[in-house]
Amino acid sequence: MTLFDAPLPALTGGTLDPAALQGKAVLVVNVASRCGFTRQYEGLQALQARYADRGFTVLGVPCNQFKGQEPGSAEEIAEFCSATWGTTFPMTEKSDVNGEGRTPLFAELTAQTDGAGEAGDVAWNFEKFLVSPAGDVVARFRSRTEPEAPELVSALEAQLPR
């Protein structure tokens, strides 16, 4: 069983098509529209454009747990991301990434350590978790790591399906 075997609710309703994630390298990111890191949408979309045809996708997970920085409705979030940042990657419904309401996906992701060997709760918006095509969590990058940082791109490229 892989990380993406369970259906994921899509931002715009229904569930995400499992084919959008299965067998791909996936960068899961908890996102927010009113955060100092929101500009990272630009880098996330650049990764999506650069690697989508090589078996990669970003998966955005809107979260309002950090100082209410994702207050909008699903429609508002989708419109903001599309109109402001031109995002084309899939997004789940707004979800909790920490605490009792944490999604099963984030329960698995937060067990992964970052470069400093720290695991546990998501500390802030725009933490990034790299999942291999086999569904294994292979890397974790904290919010300050830009999407196009060399260490993230290198880890991503190492996970692209052959």
Backbone hydrogen bonds in HBPLUS format (Angstrom, degrees):
<---DONOR---> <-ACCEPTOR-->    atom                        ^
c    i                          cat <-CA-CA->   ^        H-A-AA   ^      H-
h    n   atom  resd res      DA  || num        DHA   H-A  angle D-A-AA Bond
n    s   type  num  typ     dist DA aas  dist angle  dist       angle   num
A0005-ASP N   A0002-THR O   3.24 MM   3  5.49 164.8  2.26 118.0 116.3     1
A0016-LEU N   A0008-LEU O   2.79 MM   8  5.64 162.4  1.82 168.7 174.4     2
A0093-GLU N   A0009-PRO O   2.89 MM  84  5.67 140.6  2.05 133.3 134.2     3
A0010-ALA N   A0014-GLY O   3.02 MM   4  5.67 159.6  2.06 122.5 129.1     4
A0013-GLY N   A0010-ALA O   3.12 MM   3  5.18 164.8  2.14 111.2 113.0     5
A0011-LEU N   A0091-MET O   2.93 MM  80  5.53 156.6  1.98 137.8 132.5     6
A0020-ALA N   A0017-ASP O   2.81 MM   3  5.51 157.6  1.86 122.8 130.1     7
A0021-LEU N   A0018-PRO O   3.04 MM   3  5.63 162.7  2.07 116.5 121.8     8
A0022-GLN N   A0018-PRO O   2.90 MM   4  5.95 172.2  1.90 166.8 169.4     9
A0024-LYS N   A0021-LEU O   3.13 MM   3  5.57 152.5  2.21 140.9 137.2    10
A0025-ALA N   A0055-GLY O   2.91 MM  30  6.30 161.0  1.94 160.5 157.2    11
A0057-THR N   A0025-ALA O   3.00 MM  32  6.54 144.3  2.13 157.6 167.7    12
A0026-VAL N   A0131-VAL O   2.92 MM 105  5.07 160.9  1.95 143.9 150.4    13
A0131-VAL N   A0026-VAL O   2.75 MM 105  5.07 162.4  1.78 155.2 161.1    14
A0027-LEU N   A0057-THR O   3.00 MM  30  6.48 154.4  2.07 146.3 154.5    15
A0059-LEU N   A0027-LEU O   2.90 MM  32  6.00 159.1  1.95 143.2 140.6    16
A0028-VAL N   A0129-PHE O   2.80 MM 101  5.08 155.2  1.86 158.9 154.2    17
A0129-PHE N   A0028-VAL O   2.85 MM 101  5.08 154.3  1.91 146.5 154.9    18
A0029-VAL N   A0059-LEU O   2.98 MM  30  6.26 162.0  2.01 158.9 160.1    19
A0061-VAL N   A0029-VAL O   2.80 MM  32  5.95 152.2  1.87 161.9 159.1    20
A0126-PHE N   A0030-ASN O   2.56 MM  96  5.06 155.9  1.61 163.9 170.0    21
A0031-VAL N   A0061-VAL O   3.01 MM  30  5.70 144.1  2.15 109.7 121.0    22
A0063-CYS N   A0031-VAL O   3.05 MM  32  6.11 149.9  2.15 177.5 168.2    23
A0034-ARG N   A0069-GLN O   2.91 MM  35  4.77 151.3  2.00 159.4 157.1    24
A0038-THR N   A0035-CYS O   3.02 MM   3  5.12 166.3  2.04 110.5 114.2    25
A0040-GLN N   A0037-PHE O   2.77 MM   3  5.63 166.2  1.78 129.1 133.8    26
A0041-TYR N   A0038-THR O   2.97 MM   3  5.95 173.2  1.97 130.1 131.9    27
A0042-GLU N   A0039-ARG O   3.09 MM   3  5.90 150.4  2.18 119.8 124.6    28
A0044-LEU N   A0040-GLN O   2.89 MM   4  6.20 160.1  1.93 157.5 163.9    29
A0045-GLN N   A0041-TYR O   2.85 MM   4  6.02 161.1  1.89 152.7 157.0    30
A0046-ALA N   A0042-GLU O   2.98 MM   4  6.22 146.6  2.10 139.4 149.3    31
A0047-LEU N   A0043-GLY O   2.98 MM   4  6.27 154.5  2.04 147.2 152.8    32
A0048-GLN N   A0044-LEU O   2.98 MM   4  6.26 158.7  2.03 146.5 152.7    33
A0049-ALA N   A0045-GLN O   2.88 MM   4  6.12 164.4  1.90 152.9 155.9    34
A0050-ARG N   A0046-ALA O   2.92 MM   4  6.04 156.1  1.98 146.3 153.3    35
A0051-TYR N   A0047-LEU O   2.92 MM   4  5.94 159.1  1.96 157.3 160.6    36
A0052-ALA N   A0048-GLN O   2.95 MM   4  5.28 139.1  2.12 145.9 149.4    37
A0054-ARG N   A0051-TYR O   2.86 MM   3  5.17 158.6  1.91 116.0 122.2    38
A0055-GLY N   A0052-ALA O   3.38 MM   3  5.68 158.7  2.43 114.9 113.1    39
A0060-GLY N   A0090-PRO O   3.00 MM  30  6.37 161.8  2.03 156.2 154.1    40
A0092-THR N   A0060-GLY O   2.90 MM  32  6.40 154.4  1.96 165.3 171.2    41
A0095-SER N   A0062-PRO O   2.83 MM  33  6.25 159.5  1.87 167.3 164.7    42
A0069-GLN N   A0066-PHE O   3.33 MM   3  6.15 145.7  2.46 121.2 126.1    43
A0077-ILE N   A0073-SER O   2.91 MM   4  6.15 162.1  1.94 158.0 162.6    44
A0078-ALA N   A0074-ALA O   2.95 MM   4  6.12 170.0  1.96 152.7 155.6    45
A0079-GLU N   A0075-GLU O   2.95 MM   4  6.08 163.2  1.98 148.5 153.4    46
A0080-PHE N   A0076-GLU O   2.90 MM   4  6.00 163.6  1.93 147.6 152.5    47
A0081-CYS N   A0077-ILE O   2.96 MM   4  6.13 172.0  1.96 158.5 160.2    48
A0082-SER N   A0078-ALA O   3.01 MM   4  6.07 162.8  2.04 148.3 153.4    49
A0083-ALA N   A0079-GLU O   2.81 MM   4  5.73 166.1  1.83 153.5 157.7    50
A0084-THR N   A0080-PHE O   2.87 MM   4  5.50 156.1  1.93 141.0 149.0    51
A0085-TRP N   A0081-CYS O   3.09 MM   4  5.29 143.8  2.23 119.6 130.7    52
A0087-THR N   A0081-CYS O   3.27 MM   6  5.72 173.5  2.27 127.6 126.8    53
A0086-GLY N   A0082-SER O   2.93 MM   4  4.37 132.2  2.17 112.0 120.8    54
A0103-THR N   A0096-ASP O   3.19 MM   7  6.27 150.1  2.28 158.1 151.9    55
A0102-ARG N   A0099-GLY O   3.06 MM   3  5.35 162.6  2.09 115.3 118.2    56
A0107-ALA N   A0103-THR O   2.97 MM   4  6.28 140.6  2.13 148.3 160.6    57
A0108-GLU N   A0104-PRO O   3.19 MM   4  6.46 151.4  2.27 147.1 152.1    58
A0109-LEU N   A0105-LEU O   2.97 MM   4  6.26 164.5  2.00 148.1 153.1    59
A0110-THR N   A0106-PHE O   3.01 MM   4  5.77 167.2  2.03 139.8 143.0    60
A0111-ALA N   A0108-GLU O   3.22 MM   3  5.60 158.4  2.27 109.8 116.3    61
A0112-GLN N   A0109-LEU O   3.01 MM   3  5.72 163.4  2.04 120.6 126.0    62
A0120-GLY N   A0110-THR O   2.82 MM  10  5.07 158.6  1.87 171.6 164.3    63
A0114-ASP N   A0118-GLU O   2.83 MM   4  5.36 138.7  2.00 129.2 139.2    64
A0117-GLY N   A0114-ASP O   2.95 MM   3  5.24 162.9  1.98 115.9 119.6    65
A0128-LYS N   A0141-PHE O   2.78 MM  13  4.99 174.9  1.79 159.8 161.2    66
A0141-PHE N   A0128-LYS O   2.72 MM  13  4.99 166.0  1.74 154.5 157.4    67
A0130-LEU N   A0139-ALA O   2.86 MM   9  5.07 160.4  1.90 137.5 144.2    68
A0138-VAL N   A0130-LEU O   2.82 MM   8  5.72 162.3  1.85 158.8 164.9    69
A0132-SER N   A0136-ASP O   2.76 MM   4  5.22 162.4  1.79 154.5 155.1    70
A0135-GLY N   A0132-SER O   2.86 MM   3  5.19 160.6  1.90 113.5 119.9    71
A0145-THR N   A0142-ARG O   3.03 MM   3  5.77 158.1  2.08 122.4 129.0    72
A0149-ALA N   A0146-GLU O   3.02 MM   3  5.18 163.1  2.05 119.0 118.6    73
A0152-LEU N   A0149-ALA O   3.04 MM   3  5.40 123.5  2.37 108.5 122.6    74
A0153-VAL N   A0149-ALA O   2.96 MM   4  6.20 171.9  1.97 167.1 169.3    75
A0154-SER N   A0150-PRO O   2.88 MM   4  5.91 160.1  1.92 147.7 153.6    76
A0155-ALA N   A0151-GLU O   3.19 MM   4  6.22 158.7  2.23 134.1 139.6    77
A0156-LEU N   A0152-LEU O   2.86 MM   4  6.08 159.0  1.91 153.3 159.8    78
A0157-GLU N   A0153-VAL O   2.83 MM   4  6.01 169.7  1.84 154.7 157.2    79
A0158-ALA N   A0154-SER O   3.08 MM   4  6.25 146.7  2.20 142.4 151.0    80
A0159-GLN N   A0156-LEU O   2.90 MM   3  5.26 147.5  2.01 109.6 119.8    81
A0160-LEU N   A0157-GLU O   3.38 MM   3  5.33 157.7  2.44  99.1 105.4    82
